[in-house]
């Protein structure tokens, strides 16, 4: 309760209520227009101490879900088929990932409980079918372990260890079983950030720690995973020399800015050089798997269908009579899409009466 009526959708009114009427301290300078900024970063800073800011953030999130999905998707149902039909772009993203549009079904929320409920609306064609979700587990981390030939990381995957727990044990110098939740969280953040070029400043912001601590964490990380460090240096050097990088399957990405005199452009190209062989190989891999699964389903005369790809996940509309026969086919084709890998590939599967249940 603020004691005032205002339009939550108006940033101007929100700013006036919070900072003029309620006298909440404004963290920063006003914008050039003279208005207060009430964007997500500002309200998130204040949400812990001022519940009204948390309420506004929640309201905005719910309104976005409503406008983007709850109201929009039913209007896109094809009257002839009774389904929503998306278009997939094969060669739009430079990394090789598929992208989806009209509507984009690759950005259906998964991170929040409210967002996940949107997935409950995606159901099989009838009572004789279920949805099956098949998902590559930590595929990019597995691929960088393979591509960089980082033996410590490869060993953790071969032993089926929790890779973030194993990383924390190495970086913090503690036994695997003594890793704390905070240490695992820090290791997880480093695992997903460092290989894409995040520095000490970025990492300190993500973890809420001081920059010197983040710098030390990065140094410890590369001491433990020297193969990773060598991969990053060698890949950037290769890109400088040849002007491109490539995926394991040989698909090239040209990087003209790798020798740019503009430091910002050059740094971005260096990050792309490190990222592309990993994300690009993952993209190639799932495309190969999709083709091989489709061929196997056609040869087996299955009535089931592959209906959606969301980067590392495939979703199928499966006839209940075919479920047990189709599961091992999907698993095998996904796990062996690139048969020469040194790292084990883990495919997780779920089945349900809607997409949320199956995921």
ROKE-189139 format. One line per 3 residues: number of its first residue (from 1); their letters; for each residue x, y negated, z of C-alpha. Coordinates in Angstrom, 2 decimals. Layout:
N
NUM) a) X:Y:Z | ...
//
This chain:
359
1) xxx) 0.00:0.00:0.00 | 1.43:-3.38:-1.05 | -1.53:-5.53:-0.04
4) xxx) -1.67:-6.90:-3.60 | -3.34:-5.90:-6.86 | -0.92:-5.58:-9.78
7) xxx) -0.45:-3.73:-13.05 | 2.05:-0.92:-12.50 | 2.66:-0.83:-16.27
10) xxx) 3.87:-4.45:-16.27 | 7.60:-4.75:-15.38 | 7.09:-8.49:-14.78
13) xxx) 4.30:-7.95:-12.23 | 6.17:-5.07:-10.57 | 9.25:-7.28:-10.15
16) xxx) 7.24:-10.15:-8.67 | 5.44:-7.89:-6.19 | 8.57:-6.03:-5.04
19) xxx) 11.07:-8.85:-4.86 | 8.98:-12.02:-4.36 | 5.93:-10.84:-2.40
22) xxx) 7.38:-7.89:-0.45 | 10.86:-9.48:-0.18 | 12.68:-6.26:-1.04
25) xxx) 16.37:-7.16:-1.60 | 17.09:-7.19:-5.34 | 20.22:-5.14:-6.18
28) xxx) 21.89:-7.21:-8.87 | 21.28:-10.18:-11.12 | 18.12:-11.15:-12.95
31) xxx) 17.94:-10.57:-16.69 | 18.57:-13.41:-19.18 | 14.80:-13.94:-19.39
34) xxx) 14.76:-14.75:-15.68 | 12.77:-11.61:-14.89 | 13.73:-8.92:-12.43
37) xxx) 14.72:-5.58:-13.93 | 12.53:-2.78:-12.63 | 13.99:0.01:-14.72
40) xxx) 14.61:3.52:-13.42 | 18.16:2.82:-12.20 | 17.06:-0.17:-10.10
43) xxx) 14.04:1.55:-8.53 | 16.00:4.75:-7.88 | 18.53:2.77:-5.82
46) xxx) 15.69:1.41:-3.68 | 13.42:4.48:-3.52 | 14.97:6.01:-0.38
49) xxx) 14.46:2.89:1.76 | 11.28:1.58:0.12 | 8.59:4.25:-0.56
52) xxx) 6.67:1.91:-2.85 | 9.56:2.11:-5.34 | 9.39:5.91:-5.25
55) xxx) 5.62:5.71:-5.82 | 6.09:3.46:-8.87 | 8.68:5.86:-10.32
58) xxx) 6.30:8.79:-9.79 | 3.42:6.88:-11.39 | 5.55:6.05:-14.43
61) xxx) 6.66:9.68:-14.79 | 3.05:10.92:-14.64 | 1.87:8.31:-17.15
64) xxx) 4.66:9.32:-19.54 | 3.64:12.98:-19.22 | 0.04:12.03:-19.89
67) xxx) 0.69:9.83:-22.93 | 3.45:11.95:-24.49 | 2.05:15.43:-23.91
70) xxx) -1.31:15.80:-22.15 | -3.17:13.36:-24.42 | -1.00:13.62:-27.54
73) xxx) -0.55:17.37:-28.09 | -4.26:18.39:-28.23 | -4.78:15.75:-30.94
76) xxx) -2.14:17.52:-33.07 | -3.87:20.92:-33.09 | -4.48:22.04:-36.67
79) xxx) -8.26:22.49:-37.07 | -7.77:25.40:-39.49 | -5.29:27.45:-37.41
82) xxx) -6.09:26.19:-33.92 | -2.35:25.72:-33.30 | 0.24:22.97:-33.05
85) xxx) 2.78:23.18:-35.90 | 6.18:21.52:-35.51 | 8.79:20.85:-38.21
88) xxx) 12.41:21.90:-37.65 | 15.36:20.04:-39.14 | 18.21:22.34:-40.11
91) xxx) 20.92:19.78:-40.82 | 20.08:16.57:-38.97 | 22.17:16.92:-35.80
94) xxx) 25.91:16.74:-36.55 | 26.64:19.58:-34.12 | 24.41:21.92:-36.14
97) xxx) 21.64:22.21:-33.59 | 18.10:22.43:-34.87 | 15.90:19.46:-34.06
100) xxx) 12.11:19.39:-33.90 | 9.60:16.72:-34.89 | 5.89:16.06:-35.48
103) xxx) 5.66:16.99:-32.63 | 9.01:17.53:-30.93 | 8.52:20.83:-29.11
106) xxx) 12.15:20.96:-27.94 | 11.65:18.28:-25.30 | 8.71:19.77:-23.40
109) xxx) 9.67:19.02:-19.77 | 11.25:21.64:-17.50 | 13.05:19.66:-14.77
112) xxx) 10.12:18.53:-12.61 | 7.18:20.54:-11.18 | 4.69:18.18:-12.85
115) xxx) 6.52:18.38:-16.17 | 6.69:22.16:-16.07 | 2.90:22.31:-15.87
118) xxx) 2.78:21.08:-19.48 | 4.26:24.45:-20.49 | 1.24:26.22:-19.02
121) xxx) -0.76:24.84:-21.94 | 1.26:26.91:-24.45 | -0.43:30.31:-24.62
124) xxx) -0.36:33.42:-26.88 | -2.77:33.77:-29.79 | -5.25:36.05:-27.97
127) xxx) -5.68:38.48:-25.07 | -3.74:41.17:-26.97 | -0.55:39.08:-27.01
130) xxx) 1.92:37.67:-24.48 | 4.70:35.10:-24.77 | 8.29:36.33:-24.49
133) xxx) 11.12:33.88:-23.78 | 14.72:34.95:-24.49 | 17.39:32.55:-23.27
136) xxx) 21.18:32.50:-23.57 | 22.57:32.08:-20.03 | 25.26:29.39:-19.69
139) xxx) 26.17:29.88:-23.33 | 28.30:26.75:-23.71 | 30.42:27.54:-20.64
142) xxx) 30.88:31.10:-21.90 | 31.91:29.82:-25.32 | 34.43:27.32:-24.00
145) xxx) 35.96:30.11:-21.89 | 36.26:32.16:-25.08 | 37.41:29.39:-27.43
148) xxx) 39.97:28.02:-24.95 | 41.05:31.54:-23.94 | 40.89:30.39:-20.31
151) xxx) 41.62:33.68:-18.54 | 40.38:32.66:-15.07 | 37.02:31.64:-16.49
154) xxx) 36.82:34.72:-18.72 | 37.53:36.92:-15.70 | 34.74:35.29:-13.68
157) xxx) 32.27:35.97:-16.48 | 33.51:39.56:-16.94 | 32.99:40.18:-13.21
160) xxx) 29.51:38.65:-13.51 | 30.39:36.06:-10.87 | 28.44:32.84:-10.40
163) xxx) 30.71:30.63:-12.54 | 30.03:27.49:-10.48 | 30.75:29.32:-7.22
166) xxx) 33.91:30.82:-8.74 | 35.03:27.39:-9.94 | 34.38:25.88:-6.50
169) xxx) 36.42:28.63:-4.82 | 39.37:27.84:-7.09 | 39.13:24.05:-7.01
172) xxx) 38.58:23.76:-3.25 | 40.88:26.66:-2.36 | 38.37:28.70:-0.35
175) xxx) 37.23:32.35:-0.57 | 34.30:32.94:-2.91 | 31.94:33.86:-0.08
178) xxx) 32.78:30.69:1.88 | 31.84:28.21:-0.86 | 29.31:25.68:0.49
181) xxx) 26.26:24.44:-1.47 | 27.86:20.99:-1.80 | 31.08:22.50:-3.16
184) xxx) 29.13:24.57:-5.68 | 27.13:21.51:-6.75 | 30.36:19.54:-7.28
187) xxx) 31.89:22.41:-9.28 | 28.75:22.71:-11.41 | 28.86:19.01:-12.21
190) xxx) 32.54:19.24:-13.14 | 31.97:22.34:-15.30 | 29.27:20.61:-17.34
193) xxx) 30.89:17.16:-17.44 | 34.64:17.46:-17.87 | 34.57:19.47:-21.07
196) xxx) 32.51:16.69:-22.65 | 34.97:13.98:-21.74 | 33.61:12.64:-18.44
199) xxx) 36.27:10.75:-16.49 | 36.70:9.96:-12.81 | 34.30:6.99:-12.86
202) xxx) 31.51:8.97:-14.49 | 32.03:11.92:-12.16 | 32.12:9.73:-9.04
205) xxx) 28.75:8.23:-10.05 | 27.21:11.65:-10.66 | 28.43:13.10:-7.36
208) xxx) 28.11:9.95:-5.26 | 31.77:10.09:-4.21 | 34.63:7.60:-4.41
211) xxx) 36.65:7.38:-7.60 | 39.94:8.64:-6.05 | 38.08:11.75:-4.80
214) xxx) 36.65:12.33:-8.28 | 40.11:11.87:-9.82 | 41.58:14.45:-7.43
217) xxx) 38.72:16.85:-8.20 | 39.45:16.59:-11.94 | 43.18:17.16:-11.38
220) xxx) 42.48:20.24:-9.23 | 40.07:21.52:-11.87 | 42.65:21.35:-14.65
223) xxx) 45.32:22.87:-12.43 | 43.07:25.90:-12.03 | 41.87:25.95:-15.65
226) xxx) 45.01:25.08:-17.59 | 43.79:26.90:-20.70 | 40.87:24.48:-20.81
229) xxx) 43.19:21.48:-20.60 | 45.37:22.86:-23.40 | 42.29:23.51:-25.55
232) xxx) 41.12:19.92:-25.15 | 44.54:18.46:-25.96 | 45.17:20.81:-28.89
235) xxx) 41.72:20.27:-30.38 | 42.05:16.48:-30.31 | 45.52:16.78:-31.86
238) xxx) 44.17:19.09:-34.60 | 41.37:16.61:-35.34 | 43.85:13.73:-35.61
241) xxx) 46.00:15.70:-38.03 | 43.26:17.21:-40.21 | 40.31:14.84:-39.75
244) xxx) 37.86:17.55:-38.72 | 37.08:20.30:-36.21 | 35.20:23.53:-36.84
247) xxx) 33.04:26.10:-35.09 | 34.04:29.74:-34.61 | 32.09:30.58:-37.76
250) xxx) 34.02:27.98:-39.77 | 31.46:25.17:-40.07 | 33.33:21.87:-40.19
253) xxx) 32.52:18.46:-38.77 | 34.45:15.50:-40.17 | 35.64:12.95:-37.58
256) xxx) 36.85:9.84:-39.40 | 36.98:7.75:-36.22 | 39.54:10.06:-34.59
259) xxx) 42.25:7.70:-35.93 | 40.26:4.47:-35.52 | 42.01:1.39:-34.17
262) xxx) 38.89:0.73:-32.12 | 39.55:2.41:-28.77 | 35.88:3.01:-27.98
265) xxx) 35.18:4.63:-31.35 | 38.34:6.72:-31.08 | 37.42:7.94:-27.58
268) xxx) 33.96:8.92:-28.75 | 35.45:10.87:-31.68 | 37.82:12.65:-29.26
271) xxx) 34.85:13.71:-27.12 | 33.08:14.94:-30.27 | 36.19:16.91:-31.25
274) xxx) 36.11:18.74:-27.90 | 32.34:19.18:-27.84 | 31.57:20.22:-31.42
277) xxx) 33.31:23.63:-31.51 | 31.40:24.59:-28.35 | 27.93:23.18:-28.99
280) xxx) 28.28:23.87:-32.72 | 29.22:27.51:-32.18 | 26.22:27.91:-29.84
283) xxx) 24.01:26.43:-32.58 | 25.49:28.76:-35.22 | 25.10:31.72:-32.90
286) xxx) 21.39:31.30:-32.22 | 20.70:30.71:-35.93 | 22.47:33.98:-36.80
289) xxx) 20.45:35.70:-34.06 | 17.20:34.24:-35.42 | 17.90:35.52:-38.94
292) xxx) 18.88:38.98:-37.67 | 15.82:39.22:-35.40 | 13.52:38.11:-38.24
295) xxx) 15.01:40.76:-40.55 | 14.61:43.47:-37.90 | 11.00:42.45:-37.22
298) xxx) 10.22:42.49:-40.95 | 11.85:45.90:-41.45 | 10.01:47.27:-38.41
301) xxx) 6.70:45.82:-39.68 | 6.06:44.12:-36.33 | 2.87:42.07:-35.94
304) xxx) 4.63:39.86:-33.39 | 6.09:36.47:-34.37 | 9.02:34.24:-33.51
307) xxx) 7.28:30.91:-32.84 | 9.77:28.47:-31.31 | 13.47:27.69:-30.83
310) xxx) 14.56:25.34:-28.05 | 18.35:25.17:-28.49 | 19.44:28.19:-26.37
313) xxx) 15.96:29.74:-26.07 | 13.74:31.68:-28.46 | 10.01:32.08:-27.83
316) xxx) 7.96:34.93:-29.33 | 4.24:35.65:-29.59 | 4.36:39.40:-28.93
319) xxx) 1.62:41.99:-29.35 | 1.41:43.89:-26.07 | 1.77:47.23:-27.89
322) xxx) 5.10:46.07:-29.37 | 6.63:44.47:-26.27 | 8.84:47.33:-25.09
325) xxx) 10.05:48.09:-28.63 | 10.84:44.46:-29.42 | 12.67:43.51:-26.21
328) xxx) 15.87:45.53:-26.87 | 15.97:44.36:-30.50 | 15.86:40.69:-29.47
331) xxx) 18.42:41.27:-26.73 | 20.85:43.13:-28.99 | 20.62:40.65:-31.89
334) xxx) 21.17:37.67:-29.57 | 24.02:39.27:-27.60 | 25.91:40.38:-30.73
337) xxx) 25.30:37.42:-33.06 | 29.06:36.77:-32.95 | 30.49:40.24:-32.24
340) xxx) 34.14:39.19:-31.88 | 33.71:37.23:-28.62 | 35.89:38.08:-25.62
343) xxx) 33.30:36.83:-23.14 | 30.16:38.84:-22.26 | 26.96:37.20:-23.51
346) xxx) 24.04:37.27:-21.08 | 20.49:37.05:-22.45 | 17.72:36.45:-19.92
349) xxx) 14.15:37.42:-20.79 | 10.76:36.64:-19.32 | 7.21:37.56:-20.29
352) xxx) 3.99:35.79:-19.38 | 0.52:34.64:-20.34 | 1.87:31.13:-20.95
355) xxx) 5.24:29.55:-21.67 | 5.87:28.53:-18.06 | 5.27:32.09:-16.84
358) xx) 7.58:33.48:-19.52 | 10.47:31.07:-18.95
//
